[in-house]
Structure formats: structure tokens, C-alpha cells
């Protein structure tokens, strides 16, 4: 079943947030991902997979991996930067398509680099955002890739009410991220049932609810919460991953499940230690559930 289970660089501490921690080299991350049996990776920040699309696809192929797409944060609610930000989305969509990926995971960024801002969009900002989302869909269609809106901590669409407004006013696909849904006050299983066939990408992320609540209230910042292990290996936190997978599989979800555990790495781990251990735990957990569903 792990042809449908991919990995994400953030599980190895690779993230676009400045001063997050030690950024492990891509060759080690890709080697460890392949050694676990993962067959695909998201792209991560632009500097993680360097080179033109053909080179990136070739490097991934050397590890038996493919590119499943990637996270693209863009400020789409501000008219003054709309053209520049849409050009960035197009650049990444073109890159992903040429490298063999099929999805842009879009976040409606506030412009904050550390995701610390609490943003309340007014009516003008919402209208501007929805208009830009329509253009993003056109961009991605031109490049033959899907687009999946990622409700995310510290973005324009963070809380449950903001997510529901998006679902009511846009037809764009949804990236269902279990951890960020919990942070925003949503029930992942409920949202899976509500969004149904609009879910075209899934991030499986487990969280410690107590630390997640402190992060959501900004008592802790994003990095500090990750450092304190607010994000856990699947099955070791408080999110009901099993029931969620049952709903998605029951409704015929056929996309990728991408394992994510936002991690801070302080220094280069010894071989066989560090993030690879937790990613292995998460993979074992989700494969057991998916295989059980197949054998029912």
C-alpha cells in the first residue's frame, strides 16, 4: 500500500521558516525516505531540491522516489502583490509538472514568514482571495496539475469558520491536513465527511492536543511548539487517524497520504537516528490501517 504513502521534508526538519533549525542535506533525507519504503516525496522549500525539473526527477529516481507535489504559500488577498504572487504559483506549478508531480498544495499566506500572525480577513480581502483562487485553478489546469488548498496555522484560512467559508465559496480541491485541522478547531473526520470528493490530497499529522491548544492561542510559537513535540508520530498523539482513514477509504479516496511531523533538528543526527525513527513509526502505523482496510 505504500505506493500511496509519501513523505515530506518537514518531517526531517526541512521548512521555509527562517532560523528553524539544522537543515539536513537532501541526499541524506532522500536516502532515509527510500530506506523506509516511501515511494514519493513532496518538494519542500525551493532550496531543498535544486536543479531544473529534469535533474530533480533524475535525482529522486536514483532513490526510487517520485515527486508528489509541494507546498506553495502565496499572498493572494492583497491586490498590490497579486500579480507577483500568481507568477510565483505559476513558476512552481510549471516546475512540479515538468518534474512529474501532479499537485500544487496551496496555502493562503498572510505574508508572515513564521506563521505567527493571527489574520482576520475583511470582506474585500475575502473577495480578492476567492478571485485569486479562481486564477490559480486556471494556472494549474494549464500545466496539467491539480491544486489543493491547505488550511494551515498562521494563514488566512486557519480556523474552522474560515475553512467552512472557503468550502462554501470556492470549488477548489482541499488538502486535508489532520494536524492543522486540529489546530484550527476542526474535527478531521467531520471535515472529511463534509468535503467528500473535494479532498484531493492528504497530510497525515498527529498532535498533542494540550500543546496544540497553546500553539493555536499563540502562547507558544510554531518553532517552540514543534521543539516541544507538539507534533507526534502517527498513533502517538490525540488525532483519530484510524477513523479518518476509514472515512476516506470508504469514500474512495485515491490520492496520496503524505506523512508529516513538523520537527526541529538541532544538529546532524547519527546514522539511523533522528527524524527517520519517527517517520518509520508513522509509516508502520498507517500501513497497518490501510492494509487492514484492504483485507476486510
C-alpha positions in Angstrom: 0.0 0.0 0.0 2.9 2.4 0.4 2.6 3.4 -3.3 0.1 5.8 -1.9 2.1 6.9 1.1 4.7 9.7 0.6 6.9 11.7 2.8 7.5 15.4 3.4 10.8 17.2 4.1 9.3 18.9 7.2 9.4 15.5 8.9 13.2 15.9 8.7 13.1 19.5 9.9 13.3 21.0 6.4 11.0 24.0 6.3 10.8 27.5 4.8 10.6 29.2 8.2 13.8 31.2 8.9 16.1 30.1 11.7 14.0 26.9 12.3 17.0 24.6 13.0 19.6 22.5 11.3 18.6 21.8 7.7 19.6 18.2 6.8 21.1 17.7 3.4 18.7 16.4 0.7 20.8 13.4 -0.2 20.5 12.0 3.4 16.8 12.8 3.6 16.1 11.1 0.3 18.2 8.1 1.2 16.4 7.7 4.5 12.9 8.1 2.9 13.7 5.4 0.4 15.2 3.1 3.0 11.9 3.2 4.9 10.0 2.2 1.7 8.4 5.5 0.9 7.9 5.9 -2.9 7.3 9.6 -3.2 8.3 12.9 -1.5 6.8 16.4 -1.5 9.2 19.1 -2.7 9.7 21.1 0.4 11.2 24.6 0.2 12.7 25.7 -3.1 16.2 25.3 -1.9 15.7 21.6 -0.8 15.6 20.1 -4.3 17.9 22.2 -6.5 18.2 22.0 -10.3 15.9 22.1 -13.2 12.8 19.8 -13.2 14.6 17.0 -15.2 17.5 17.0 -12.8 15.2 16.8 -9.8 13.2 14.0 -11.3 16.5 12.1 -12.1 17.9 12.6 -8.5 14.6 11.4 -7.0 14.6 8.4 -9.4 18.1 7.4 -8.2 16.5 6.8 -4.8 13.4 5.1 -6.3 11.3 8.1 -5.4 8.9 10.3 -7.4 7.8 13.9 -6.7 4.2 14.1 -5.4 4.0 17.9 -5.5 4.7 20.5 -2.9 3.7 23.3 -0.6 3.3 26.7 -2.2 2.5 29.6 0.2 1.2 32.7 -1.6 -0.3 36.0 -0.5 -3.5 36.1 -2.6 -5.7 38.5 -0.6 -3.7 41.7 -1.3 -4.3 43.3 -4.7 -0.9 45.1 -4.7 1.1 41.8 -4.7 -1.4 39.6 -6.6 0.4 39.6 -9.9 3.8 38.8 -8.3 2.3 36.0 -6.2 0.4 34.4 -9.0 3.6 34.4 -11.0 5.2 32.5 -8.2 2.4 30.0 -8.1 2.8 29.5 -11.9 6.5 29.1 -11.6 6.1 26.3 -9.0 3.2 24.7 -10.9 5.3 24.5 -14.1 8.3 23.1 -12.1 6.1 20.4 -10.4 4.5 19.4 -13.7 7.9 19.2 -15.5 9.3 17.1 -12.7 6.5 14.6 -12.8 4.3 15.8 -9.9 0.6 16.3 -10.2 -0.5 18.7 -7.3 0.2 22.1 -6.0 -0.6 22.3 -2.3 -1.6 26.0 -1.9 -1.6 28.0 1.3 -3.3 31.4 1.5 -0.3 33.1 3.2 -0.6 36.2 5.3 2.9 37.2 4.4 4.3 36.2 7.8 7.4 34.1 7.5 7.0 32.4 10.8 3.2 31.8 10.6 2.8 33.8 13.9 0.2 36.3 12.7 -3.4 36.0 13.6 -5.2 37.3 10.5 -8.9 38.3 10.2 -9.8 39.0 6.5 -12.4 41.7 5.9 -15.0 41.3 3.1 -12.7 43.0 0.5 -9.8 40.6 1.4 -12.1 37.6 1.1 -13.4 38.7 -2.4 -9.9 39.3 -3.5 -8.8 35.9 -2.2 -11.6 34.0 -3.9 -10.9 35.8 -7.2 -7.2 34.8 -7.0 -8.1 31.2 -6.2 -10.0 31.0 -9.4 -7.0 32.3 -11.3 -4.8 29.7 -9.5 -7.1 26.9 -10.7 -6.7 28.2 -14.3 -2.9 28.3 -13.9 -2.8 24.8 -12.6 -5.1 23.5 -15.3 -2.8 24.9 -18.0 0.1 23.0 -16.5 -1.9 19.8 -16.0 -1.7 19.7 -12.3 -4.3 19.7 -9.6 -4.5 22.3 -6.9 -5.3 21.6 -3.3 -6.0 24.4 -0.7 -4.1 23.7 2.5 -5.9 25.1 5.6 -2.9 26.0 7.7 -1.9 27.6 11.0 -1.0 31.2 10.6 -2.6 31.7 7.2 -5.8 33.4 6.0 -7.6 30.1 6.3 -6.7 28.8 9.8 -9.8 28.3 11.9 -12.8 26.1 11.4 -15.1 29.0 10.4 -12.5 30.3 7.9 -12.2 26.8 6.4 -16.0 26.5 6.1 -16.2 29.8 4.3 -13.7 28.6 1.8 -15.6 25.4 1.2 -18.8 27.4 0.7 -17.4 29.9 -1.7 -14.8 28.1 -3.8 -14.8 24.8 -5.7 -11.1 24.3 -5.3 -9.8 20.9 -4.0 -8.9 20.6 -0.4 -5.7 19.3 1.2 -6.9 17.6 4.4 -4.2 18.1 7.0 -5.2 16.3 10.2 -2.8 18.3 12.4 -3.7 21.8 11.1 -7.4 21.0 11.3 -7.0 20.2 14.9 -5.0 23.4 15.5 -7.8 25.3 13.8 -10.5 23.8 15.9 -11.9 21.4 13.3 -12.7 17.7 13.6 -10.8 16.0 10.8 -13.4 13.2 10.5 -16.2 15.7 10.2 -14.4 17.8 7.6 -13.6 14.6 5.6 -17.3 13.9 5.5 -18.2 17.5 4.7 -15.7 18.0 1.9 -16.0 14.5 0.5 -14.8 14.3 -3.1 -13.1 17.7 -2.9 -10.3 16.2 -0.9 -7.6 15.6 -3.4 -4.5 15.4 -1.2 -4.0 14.4 2.5 -1.3 15.3 5.0 -1.4 12.8 8.0 -0.1 14.7 11.0 -0.7 13.8 14.7 -0.6 16.3 17.5 -0.6 16.6 21.3 -3.8 18.5 21.9 -2.6 20.3 25.0 0.5 21.7 23.2 -1.6 22.3 20.1 -4.0 24.5 22.0 -1.1 26.5 23.4 0.2 27.0 19.8 -3.3 27.9 18.5 -3.6 30.6 21.2 -0.1 31.9 20.4 1.1 31.0 24.0 3.8 29.1 22.1 5.2 30.0 18.7 5.4 27.5 15.8 9.0 26.5 16.3 8.8 26.2 20.1 5.7 24.0 19.8 7.5 21.7 17.3 10.6 21.7 19.6 8.4 20.5 22.5 7.0 17.8 20.3 3.5 19.2 19.7 3.7 17.1 16.5 3.9 13.4 17.2 4.4 10.2 15.2 1.1 8.9 13.9 -0.7 7.0 16.7 1.2 8.7 19.5 -0.9 11.9 19.6 -4.5 12.7 20.0 -5.8 12.8 16.4 -8.1 9.9 15.5 -6.2 8.9 12.4 -7.7 5.4 12.1 -11.4 6.6 11.8 -10.3 9.3 9.4 -8.7 6.8 7.1 -11.8 4.6 7.3 -13.9 7.5 6.1 -11.5 8.4 3.3 -11.1 4.9 2.1 -14.8 4.2 2.3 -15.5 7.3 0.1 -13.0 6.0 -2.5 -10.1 8.5 -1.9 -7.4 7.6 -4.4 -4.8 10.3 -3.8 -1.6 10.3 -1.8 -1.3 10.1 2.0 1.7 12.3 2.9 3.3 11.7 6.3 4.1 15.0 8.1 5.6 15.6 11.5 6.8 19.2 12.0 10.2 18.6 13.6 13.1 20.8 14.8 16.5 19.2 14.2 19.3 20.9 16.2 22.3 19.2 14.6 23.2 16.3 12.2 21.9 13.1 13.8 23.9 9.9 13.9 23.2 7.3 11.2 19.9 5.5 11.9 18.9 8.2 14.5 16.9 11.4 14.4 13.7 12.0 12.3 13.9 8.7 10.4 12.9 6.9 13.5 9.6 8.8 13.9 8.9 8.7 10.2 9.3 4.9 10.3 6.8 4.7 13.2 4.3 6.8 11.3 4.7 4.7 8.1 4.2 1.4 10.1 1.1 2.8 11.8 -0.7 4.0 8.6 0.3 0.9 6.5 -1.2 -1.3 9.2 -4.5 0.5 9.0 -4.6 0.7 5.2 -3.7 -3.0 4.8 -6.4 -3.9 7.3 -8.9 -2.0 5.2 -7.9 -3.9 2.1 -8.2 -7.3 3.8 -11.7 -6.7 5.2 
